[in-house]
């Protein structure tokens, strides 16, 4: 597993071109597959398949490879090189798009959400224990203070008791501040876990949608279907998403800016979901999302962030903080996009059908 495997047999042209480009990048690191996989905490067999073209890697794997090559060389990878590989990746995704690949993407997102849920749960337990300890200590201190107050009729001890009381009161006040801080941290951990659990439920429904679509078991489209709002400043992206989602038989409203998205939301009130690019000139996706969530009329419309920046913890956390409920990375997998939209449409109908 230390050396590069030969390119896989029977690769399509797009997968072969991407694999060759990734191999050239990797060879610049001058390190074995096993060692690099250990460095990045990845399975060496899986990473080897990424490099021989038999498995399509998540974009984050390629982004990490760019970062490691830049660090090794001491110079940044050019924008032209990144865009070239991104183009190859998009072609490979289109060629390899299948229910199986979509399932892999959604299962990875499910694993990420489950990890956040478990970590938040553990953090909540730790904070809860600490909070209980501080409250018990405050109760003990208050008992001691009450006892000292009751003994103050002894005139000869009064000066010493005042000193004791002062110290105990200061200690109690410190503990009370800790209780307030721990309480706030606990509520935050509980909110994170609840949000992660909601994402897990959502992703499991999306996985079911992919399997149903693959088995051609999707129900007929009922009348009065809600609209889908697509926001992207790149015409090619709008065309691509329109082509993919046209099979859902829903009206697609496409706009090219955050300002146009806000206007569309004033013109219509039956959007099941908003698909929004993060990187847009002027009002970007985060700012547009914030405006949408401030409006009572639109605050409950779910937003899927579409980003070419990768879906690392930093970007996904910022998206969730802004109000997004889901994300998908560019170049997007058609099966994943359809599954996500289909599930949000189903949720909309569940909530709005008498």
HUGILIN-V45845 format. One line per field, one symbol per residue. phi: phi as a letter, one per 20 degrees, with the letter a starting at -180 (. if undefined). A space follows every 10 residues. Layout:
phi = ???
This chain:
phi = .fdfffgffm ffgfffffff ffffffffel bffffffffe lcfffffffg ednebeffff fffffgffff ffencfffff ffffffffff fffgfegagf ffffffffff ffffffffff ffffffffff ffffffffff ffffffffff effegfefff fffffgffff ffffffffff ffffffffff ffffffffff ffffffffff ffffeldfff fffmffecdd cbeegfffff ffffeffeld fdddcdbfff fffffefccc efaddcffec fmefffffgf fffeegfdfe ffcdedceen cfgfffffff ffpfdbbbee feegffffff fffffffgff edef
